[in-house]
């Protein structure tokens, strides 16, 4: 049973790695920068919410 679980886990890892290679081959640095910007903005938004602050009236997600 343990061998089967390890085989399944290994297979799943290979599938994910292959999918990541296909996905990342089509991404540009601008794609990754946009993702980082969105990640950072979302983190800042939740920090503000946690502190009870309102969002500025001119805020735009992803801007």
NORLINHU-V647738 format. One record per residue. N is the residue number from 1. RES is the residue in three letters. SS is DSSP state (A for helix, B for strand, O for the rest). Layout:
# NORLINHU-V647738
n	res	ss
N	RES	SS
N	RES	SS
This chain:
# NORLINHU-V647738
n	res	ss
1	UNK	O
2	UNK	A
3	UNK	A
4	UNK	A
5	UNK	A
6	UNK	A
7	UNK	A
8	UNK	A
9	UNK	A
10	UNK	A
11	UNK	A
12	UNK	A
13	UNK	A
14	UNK	A
15	UNK	A
16	UNK	A
17	UNK	A
18	UNK	A
19	UNK	A
20	UNK	A
21	UNK	A
22	UNK	A
23	UNK	A
24	UNK	A
25	UNK	A
26	UNK	O
27	UNK	O
28	UNK	O
29	UNK	A
30	UNK	A
31	UNK	A
32	UNK	A
33	UNK	A
34	UNK	A
35	UNK	A
36	UNK	A
37	UNK	A
38	UNK	A
39	UNK	A
40	UNK	A
41	UNK	A
42	UNK	A
43	UNK	A
44	UNK	A
45	UNK	A
46	UNK	A
47	UNK	A
48	UNK	A
49	UNK	A
50	UNK	A
51	UNK	O
52	UNK	O
53	UNK	O
54	UNK	O
55	UNK	O
56	UNK	O
57	UNK	O
58	UNK	O
59	UNK	O
60	UNK	O
61	UNK	O
62	UNK	O
63	UNK	O
